[in-house]
Amino acid sequence: MFLAQNFWGELDDWLANCLDVLPQQFIAFATQEWSPDQWSPRVLISILILAGSAFVQATVGFAAALFGLPLLLWAGNSLVEAQVMIITAMLAQNFLSVWKLRRSIDLREVVVPAAIRISALPIGVAGLGFVMTWSAAAVNQLVGGIILFAVALQSLVGIEWKNANKPIWVAATFGGSGILQGLSGMSGPPMVLWVHGQRFSADRARAFLFSMYISNFGPQMALLTWRFGFSVWYSAGIALLSVPLVIVGALLGLRLGSWFGDRWLRPITYLCLIVLAVSSMLEPWLNRP
Protein backbone atom coordinates (compact mmCIF):
# COMPACT_ATOMS: atom_id res chain seq x y z
CA MET A 1 0.00 0.00 0.00
CA PHE A 2 2.83 2.36 0.93
CA LEU A 3 4.65 1.57 -2.34
CA ALA A 4 1.49 2.25 -4.36
CA GLN A 5 0.94 5.60 -2.59
CA ASN A 6 4.60 6.45 -3.12
CA PHE A 7 4.38 5.66 -6.85
CA TRP A 8 1.21 7.69 -7.41
CA GLY A 9 2.62 10.55 -5.35
CA GLU A 10 5.69 10.61 -7.57
CA LEU A 11 3.47 10.45 -10.64
CA ASP A 12 1.47 13.45 -9.39
CA ASP A 13 4.71 15.39 -8.90
CA TRP A 14 5.73 14.63 -12.49
CA LEU A 15 2.37 15.83 -13.78
CA ALA A 16 2.53 19.02 -11.71
CA ASN A 17 5.99 19.93 -13.03
CA CYS A 18 5.63 18.58 -16.56
CA LEU A 19 4.61 21.81 -18.30
CA ASP A 20 7.35 23.79 -16.54
CA VAL A 21 10.23 21.34 -16.80
CA LEU A 22 9.88 19.80 -20.26
CA PRO A 23 10.02 23.08 -22.24
CA GLN A 24 13.20 24.05 -20.36
CA GLN A 25 14.73 20.63 -21.03
CA PHE A 26 13.83 20.86 -24.71
CA ILE A 27 15.49 24.27 -25.04
CA ALA A 28 18.64 22.99 -23.32
CA PHE A 29 18.64 19.88 -25.50
CA ALA A 30 18.18 21.86 -28.72
CA THR A 31 20.82 24.51 -27.98
CA GLN A 32 23.69 22.53 -26.47
CA GLU A 33 26.67 21.68 -28.65
CA TRP A 34 27.33 18.19 -29.95
CA SER A 35 30.83 16.81 -29.40
CA PRO A 36 30.91 13.64 -31.53
CA ASP A 37 34.69 13.26 -31.28
CA GLN A 38 34.33 12.76 -27.55
CA TRP A 39 32.27 9.59 -27.80
CA SER A 40 32.67 8.30 -31.37
CA PRO A 41 34.31 4.99 -30.28
CA ARG A 42 31.33 4.31 -28.02
CA VAL A 43 28.96 5.17 -30.86
CA LEU A 44 30.69 2.81 -33.30
CA ILE A 45 30.73 -0.07 -30.81
CA SER A 46 27.09 0.59 -29.89
CA ILE A 47 26.05 0.52 -33.56
CA LEU A 48 27.72 -2.86 -34.08
CA ILE A 49 26.07 -4.24 -30.93
CA LEU A 50 22.65 -3.05 -32.13
CA ALA A 51 23.16 -4.73 -35.52
CA GLY A 52 24.07 -7.99 -33.78
CA SER A 53 21.03 -7.66 -31.52
CA ALA A 54 18.77 -7.25 -34.54
CA PHE A 55 20.22 -10.40 -36.09
CA VAL A 56 19.59 -12.41 -32.91
CA GLN A 57 16.04 -11.13 -32.45
CA ALA A 58 15.04 -11.70 -36.07
CA THR A 59 16.41 -15.23 -35.88
CA VAL A 60 14.69 -16.48 -32.72
CA GLY A 61 11.98 -13.83 -32.15
CA PHE A 62 13.39 -12.44 -28.90
CA ALA A 63 16.66 -11.56 -27.09
CA ALA A 64 17.56 -8.21 -28.69
CA ALA A 65 17.66 -6.57 -25.26
CA LEU A 66 18.88 -9.68 -23.44
CA PHE A 67 21.83 -9.85 -25.84
CA GLY A 68 22.42 -6.15 -26.46
CA LEU A 69 21.82 -4.51 -23.09
CA PRO A 70 24.79 -5.93 -21.15
CA LEU A 71 27.08 -5.29 -24.12
CA LEU A 72 25.88 -1.69 -24.40
CA LEU A 73 26.51 -1.20 -20.68
CA TRP A 74 30.04 -2.55 -21.09
CA ALA A 75 30.53 -0.13 -24.00
CA GLY A 76 30.02 2.76 -21.57
CA ASN A 77 26.31 3.54 -21.89
CA SER A 78 23.99 4.03 -18.92
CA LEU A 79 20.98 1.75 -18.43
CA VAL A 80 18.62 4.44 -19.75
CA GLU A 81 20.84 5.12 -22.79
CA ALA A 82 21.15 1.42 -23.55
CA GLN A 83 17.41 0.89 -23.26
CA VAL A 84 16.63 3.81 -25.58
CA MET A 85 19.17 2.57 -28.15
CA ILE A 86 17.65 -0.91 -28.13
CA ILE A 87 14.01 0.10 -28.52
CA THR A 88 14.82 2.74 -31.17
CA ALA A 89 17.12 0.58 -33.30
CA MET A 90 14.84 -2.44 -33.05
CA LEU A 91 11.83 -0.40 -34.21
CA ALA A 92 13.06 -0.54 -37.81
CA GLN A 93 13.82 -4.25 -37.48
CA ASN A 94 10.40 -4.92 -35.94
CA PHE A 95 8.53 -3.06 -38.70
CA LEU A 96 10.52 -4.89 -41.36
CA SER A 97 9.87 -8.24 -39.69
CA VAL A 98 6.15 -7.56 -39.27
CA TRP A 99 5.92 -6.65 -42.95
CA LYS A 100 7.72 -9.85 -43.96
CA LEU A 101 5.46 -11.93 -41.68
CA ARG A 102 2.26 -9.94 -42.26
CA ARG A 103 0.31 -13.01 -43.41
CA SER A 104 0.86 -14.55 -39.97
CA ILE A 105 -0.54 -11.59 -37.97
CA ASP A 106 -4.03 -11.45 -36.49
CA LEU A 107 -4.48 -7.96 -35.03
CA ARG A 108 -7.30 -9.19 -32.80
CA GLU A 109 -4.71 -11.24 -30.91
CA VAL A 110 -2.50 -8.21 -30.36
CA VAL A 111 -4.82 -5.44 -29.12
CA VAL A 112 -5.65 -6.58 -25.57
CA PRO A 113 -2.15 -7.88 -24.66
CA ALA A 114 -0.60 -4.67 -26.02
CA ALA A 115 -2.98 -2.50 -23.98
CA ILE A 116 -2.17 -4.42 -20.78
CA ARG A 117 1.56 -4.20 -21.46
CA ILE A 118 1.49 -0.46 -22.13
CA SER A 119 -0.58 0.20 -18.99
CA ALA A 120 2.15 -1.45 -16.88
CA LEU A 121 5.03 0.55 -18.41
CA PRO A 122 4.85 3.46 -15.91
CA ILE A 123 5.54 1.09 -13.01
CA GLY A 124 8.69 -0.16 -14.71
CA VAL A 125 9.88 3.34 -15.62
CA ALA A 126 9.39 4.45 -12.00
CA GLY A 127 11.55 1.49 -10.95
CA LEU A 128 14.16 2.47 -13.54
CA GLY A 129 14.40 5.91 -11.94
CA PHE A 130 15.28 4.23 -8.64
CA VAL A 131 17.80 1.85 -10.26
CA MET A 132 19.61 4.79 -11.89
CA THR A 133 20.75 5.87 -8.42
CA TRP A 134 22.77 2.63 -8.08
CA SER A 135 26.42 2.14 -8.94
CA ALA A 136 27.37 0.85 -12.41
CA ALA A 137 28.45 -2.48 -10.91
CA ALA A 138 25.11 -2.93 -9.15
CA VAL A 139 23.23 -2.12 -12.38
CA ASN A 140 25.27 -4.73 -14.26
CA GLN A 141 24.48 -7.31 -11.59
CA LEU A 142 20.77 -6.51 -11.82
CA VAL A 143 20.89 -6.90 -15.60
CA GLY A 144 22.73 -10.22 -15.26
CA GLY A 145 20.15 -11.46 -12.76
CA ILE A 146 17.25 -10.53 -15.05
CA ILE A 147 18.93 -12.32 -17.97
CA LEU A 148 19.38 -15.51 -15.91
CA PHE A 149 15.73 -15.31 -14.82
CA ALA A 150 14.72 -14.83 -18.45
CA VAL A 151 16.74 -17.84 -19.61
CA ALA A 152 15.23 -19.97 -16.83
CA LEU A 153 11.77 -18.85 -17.92
CA GLN A 154 12.59 -19.59 -21.55
CA SER A 155 13.55 -23.15 -20.58
CA LEU A 156 9.84 -23.77 -20.03
CA VAL A 157 9.11 -23.02 -23.69
CA GLY A 158 7.67 -26.10 -25.32
CA ILE A 159 5.42 -26.97 -22.40
CA GLU A 160 1.80 -26.70 -23.49
CA TRP A 161 -0.09 -23.99 -21.59
CA LYS A 162 -3.73 -24.89 -22.13
CA ASN A 163 -5.25 -22.07 -20.07
CA ALA A 164 -2.90 -19.32 -21.27
CA ASN A 165 -5.83 -17.36 -22.74
CA LYS A 166 -7.61 -17.04 -19.40
CA PRO A 167 -7.82 -13.35 -18.36
CA ILE A 168 -5.73 -13.84 -15.21
CA TRP A 169 -2.81 -15.33 -17.16
CA VAL A 170 -3.05 -12.76 -19.95
CA ALA A 171 -2.97 -9.97 -17.36
CA ALA A 172 -0.07 -11.54 -15.43
CA THR A 173 1.98 -12.29 -18.55
CA PHE A 174 1.64 -8.95 -20.29
CA GLY A 175 1.48 -6.85 -17.13
CA GLY A 176 4.74 -8.44 -15.98
CA SER A 177 6.22 -7.95 -19.43
CA GLY A 178 5.28 -4.26 -19.36
CA ILE A 179 6.97 -3.76 -15.98
CA LEU A 180 10.13 -5.49 -17.22
CA GLN A 181 10.06 -3.39 -20.40
CA GLY A 182 9.91 -0.14 -18.45
CA LEU A 183 12.55 -1.25 -15.96
CA SER A 184 15.12 -2.82 -18.25
CA GLY A 185 13.82 -3.22 -21.80
CA MET A 186 14.16 -7.01 -21.37
CA SER A 187 10.51 -8.03 -21.58
CA GLY A 188 10.36 -10.81 -24.17
CA PRO A 189 10.55 -14.05 -22.13
CA PRO A 190 7.07 -13.95 -20.51
CA MET A 191 5.52 -13.31 -23.92
CA VAL A 192 7.61 -16.00 -25.59
CA LEU A 193 6.46 -18.50 -22.97
CA TRP A 194 2.85 -17.45 -23.58
CA VAL A 195 2.89 -17.75 -27.39
CA HIS A 196 4.81 -21.03 -27.49
CA GLY A 197 2.64 -22.47 -24.72
CA GLN A 198 -0.26 -22.15 -27.15
CA ARG A 199 1.63 -23.92 -29.92
CA PHE A 200 1.89 -20.90 -32.21
CA SER A 201 3.83 -21.64 -35.38
CA ALA A 202 7.32 -20.10 -35.58
CA ASP A 203 6.22 -17.35 -37.99
CA ARG A 204 3.00 -16.61 -36.09
CA ALA A 205 4.90 -16.38 -32.79
CA ARG A 206 7.53 -14.04 -34.23
CA ALA A 207 4.90 -11.85 -35.92
CA PHE A 208 2.99 -11.53 -32.63
CA LEU A 209 6.13 -10.68 -30.66
CA PHE A 210 7.36 -8.10 -33.18
CA SER A 211 3.91 -6.45 -33.14
CA MET A 212 4.07 -6.23 -29.35
CA TYR A 213 7.51 -4.62 -29.45
CA ILE A 214 6.26 -1.98 -31.91
CA SER A 215 3.24 -1.14 -29.75
CA ASN A 216 5.26 -0.02 -26.73
CA PHE A 217 7.75 2.28 -28.50
CA GLY A 218 5.76 5.54 -28.47
CA PRO A 219 4.47 5.27 -24.89
CA GLN A 220 7.85 4.15 -23.59
CA MET A 221 9.78 6.99 -25.23
CA ALA A 222 7.21 9.47 -23.90
CA LEU A 223 7.61 8.11 -20.36
CA LEU A 224 11.42 8.07 -20.57
CA THR A 225 11.46 11.67 -21.85
CA TRP A 226 9.09 12.64 -19.07
CA ARG A 227 11.19 10.97 -16.39
CA PHE A 228 14.76 11.59 -17.63
CA GLY A 229 14.44 14.57 -19.96
CA PHE A 230 15.15 15.20 -23.63
CA SER A 231 18.71 13.91 -23.30
CA VAL A 232 17.31 10.43 -24.03
CA TRP A 233 16.93 11.54 -27.64
CA TYR A 234 20.72 11.65 -28.05
CA SER A 235 20.68 7.90 -27.56
CA ALA A 236 17.79 7.61 -30.02
CA GLY A 237 19.89 9.54 -32.54
CA ILE A 238 22.79 7.12 -32.10
CA ALA A 239 20.39 4.23 -32.63
CA LEU A 240 19.13 5.77 -35.87
CA LEU A 241 22.69 5.67 -37.21
CA SER A 242 22.57 1.90 -36.82
CA VAL A 243 19.39 1.40 -38.88
CA PRO A 244 21.09 0.33 -42.16
CA LEU A 245 23.12 -2.34 -40.35
CA VAL A 246 20.10 -3.29 -38.24
CA ILE A 247 18.05 -3.92 -41.40
CA VAL A 248 20.82 -6.07 -42.88
CA GLY A 249 21.07 -8.02 -39.63
CA ALA A 250 17.30 -8.46 -39.48
CA LEU A 251 17.09 -9.76 -43.06
CA LEU A 252 19.86 -12.27 -42.42
CA GLY A 253 18.27 -13.32 -39.13
CA LEU A 254 14.82 -13.79 -40.65
CA ARG A 255 16.23 -16.01 -43.37
CA LEU A 256 18.34 -18.02 -40.94
CA GLY A 257 15.38 -18.43 -38.57
CA SER A 258 13.13 -19.69 -41.37
CA TRP A 259 15.78 -22.14 -42.60
CA PHE A 260 16.79 -23.70 -39.30
CA GLY A 261 13.89 -22.95 -36.94
CA ASP A 262 14.28 -22.88 -33.16
CA ARG A 263 15.64 -26.37 -32.64
CA TRP A 264 19.30 -25.57 -33.32
CA LEU A 265 19.47 -21.82 -32.84
CA ARG A 266 17.72 -21.48 -29.48
CA PRO A 267 20.27 -23.55 -27.44
CA ILE A 268 23.15 -21.53 -28.89
CA THR A 269 21.33 -18.30 -27.99
CA TYR A 270 20.75 -19.53 -24.43
CA LEU A 271 24.42 -20.40 -24.01
CA CYS A 272 25.52 -16.93 -25.12
CA LEU A 273 22.98 -15.28 -22.82
CA ILE A 274 24.14 -17.32 -19.82
CA VAL A 275 27.75 -16.29 -20.48
CA LEU A 276 26.72 -12.62 -20.72
CA ALA A 277 24.61 -12.85 -17.55
CA VAL A 278 27.30 -14.51 -15.45
CA SER A 279 29.92 -12.06 -16.72
CA SER A 280 27.67 -9.12 -15.77
CA MET A 281 27.04 -10.49 -12.30
CA LEU A 282 30.73 -11.20 -11.68
CA GLU A 283 32.00 -7.95 -13.20
CA PRO A 284 32.95 -6.31 -9.84
CA TRP A 285 35.27 -9.24 -9.13
CA LEU A 286 36.49 -9.74 -12.70
CA ASN A 287 37.57 -6.09 -12.93
CA ARG A 288 39.17 -6.01 -9.50
CA PRO A 289 42.89 -5.09 -9.82
N, C-alpha and C positions, 0 to 999 in steps of 0.2 A: 504494500500500500504506500509506504514511504517512497519507494523507488518510483512508483507511478506518479505520485504527487510531484516529486523532484523533476521527473521528465517533463510533465506538462507545465510546471513552473518555468523551466528553462525554455520550453517552446513559446510560452507567453512572452518571455523576455525578448526572444528573437523577433517575434511579431511586432512588439512595441518599438524596437529599434530598427526594424528592417528598412523603413523609408528614409531614415536618417543616415544609416551606415552604408547601405549599398551604393547610393550615388557617390559618396566620398570614395569608396573603394574603387568604383569604376573609373573615376577621374584619375586616381593614383595609378591604377593599372594602365590606363590609356596614355598617360604622360611620362611614365618612367622609361628610362633608356634600356634597350636590350644590350646585353654584352655576350654575344654568342661565343666569342673566343674563350670565355671563362669556363663554359661547360660543354664545349663541343665534343670532347671524348665521351662524356656521359650520354650526350644525345645520340651519338653514333652507336654506342653499345646498347642503349635502350631501344633504338630502332631495330637492331638485329634481334634482340630478345622478343620484341613484339611480333616480328615476322615468324620466328620460331614458334611462338605461342599460337599464332593463327594456323600454322601448319598442324600442330597437335590438336587443336580444337576441331578443325575441319575433318581431321582423320577419325577421331573417336567421339565427337559430339560434345566434349566437355574438356576441362583442364587448362584452358587458356590462362586463367588467373592462378590456378594451382601451380602451373609450370612457370608462368612469367613473373608472378609477384615476388617470390623470394629472390629471383635473379635481378629484378629491377631494384630491390632494396640493396642488394650487394653492389649494384652499380652506382649507388650513392643517392638514390631517390628516397623521399619520405614515403610513408604508407599512403598518405593522401595522393601524392604525386603519382605513385605507382598505380593506385587504383584508377585514377583519372586516365592515365595512359592506356591501361588495359581496356576500359570500357569504351574509350574513344576509338582506339585502333581497331578493336574487334567489331565496332559497328559496321564498318565497310565489309568486313569478312562475313558478318551475320547476314547483312542484306544480300550479298552475293550468294551465300549458301541457301538462303530462303528462296531466292529466285531460281536457283538450280533445282531445288527440291519442292517447288511450288505445287506439283501434282500430289504431293504427300501431305499437304497442310489442310486441316479442317479448322477454320477460324473459330467455330463454336467450341472446340476443345481448348482454345487458348484464352478466351475472354475472362472467364471467372478466375482461373489460376493467376493470370497476369494482374487482375485487380487486387487479389489477396496479397500477392507478392509486393506490389507497389505500396499498398497501405501499410506494410510492415517496414518499409525502407526507413522512415524517420527514426524508428527505434535503433536500428543499426547505425545510422549516421550519428545519433546522440552518443552511442557507445564509442564510435570512432573518435569523437572529440575528446573523450576521456583517455582513450588509448594513446592519443598523440602527446599526452603529457609524460609518457613513459620514456625510458632510455631506448636507444636504437637496439641494444642487445635484447631488451625485454620484448620489443616489438617483433624482432626476428624469431624469438622463442614462441611467441603467440602464433605467428604465421606458421611455424613448423608444427605446432600442436594442432592447428586447424587442418593442415594438410594431412597429418596422420589420421585424424578423425575422419576426414573425407575419404581417404583410401580404405579405412576400415568399413565405412558405410558402403563404399562402392563394391566391397567384397561380397555384399549381399545381393548384388545384381545377378539376375538369373533365377532368383527365388520368386515364384508366382505370388502375386499380392492380389488376391481375389476381391478384397473389399477396399481397394485403393481409391475407388470413386466415391466412397461414402464421405459426406460433408466434413466429418471430423478429421479424416485423414488428408483430405484436400487442403483444409485450413491449416493443419499442422505442417504439412509438407511445404506449402508455398509461403505460409507465414514465416516458418523457420528459414526458408531460402531467402526471403526478403530481408530478414534481420542480418543474415550472413553477408548478403550483398552489400548492405549499407555499412557494415562493420569492416569488411575485408575485401569485398569483390569476389570472394570464393564461395559461390552459392549453388554451383551445379549439382553436387552429389545428391542432395535430397530429391531433386527433380529427376535425375538419372535413375535413381532407385524406383521412383514412382512410375516413369514411363516404361522401364524394362520389366517392372513387376506386372504390368498389364500385357506383356508380350507384344509391344509395338514392334513393327519391323524396323530395321536399322535406319532406313531413310525417313520413315515416319517419326521415329524418336528424335533424329537429328533435326528435322524440320520443326518439330514442336519446341525443342530446346533453343534453337536459334531464334525462333519467334519470341520466346520468353526473354531472351537476352536483349532483343531490340526494344521490347516494351518498357524496360526499366531505364533506358538511357536518359531520356528527357527529365523525368522526375528526379533521378539520382543526381544529374548534373545541377539541377536547380537547388536541391538540398545541399549539395557540397558547396556551391557558390554562396548560398545563404549562410552556411555554418563557417566556412573557411575563407570566404572572400573571392574576389575575381582573380586572384593569383593562380587559382586552379586551372584557369584557361591557358596559362603558359604550358602546363603539362599537356593539355588538349592539343595545343599547337605542335608540340613535339610529336605527339601521336599521329597527327595528320601527315607529318613528313614520312611516316612509315607506311602510309596507305599503299603505295605501289608494291612494296615488298610484301605487305600483308596480303594483298590480293593474289600475288604469285604463290605465296605459301598456302593460302586457302584453296586455290585451284589444285595444287599438287596434293594437298591433304584430302580433298574431296575424292579425287581419283584413286588415291591409295586406299582410302576407307571403303570405297565401293568395290575395289578389286579384292582386298583381303578380309574385309569385315572385322568384327571385334575379336575374333578368336585368337589371332596372333598378336595384334597390335595392343590390345588392352593390357596384357601382362607386362609388356615392355614399358608401357606408360606408367603402370603402377610402380615398377622398379625404380624408374627415374624419379618419380614423385617421392618415394620413400627416402631415396638418397638426399634429395633436396631438403626434405623435412628434417631429417636427422642432422644434416649439416647446419641448418638454421638454428635448431635447438641447442646444438653443441658449439655454436659460434663463439660465445664468450670464452670457452676453454681452448678452442682451436686457435684463436687469435691471441692467446695469452703469450707474452714474450718469455 
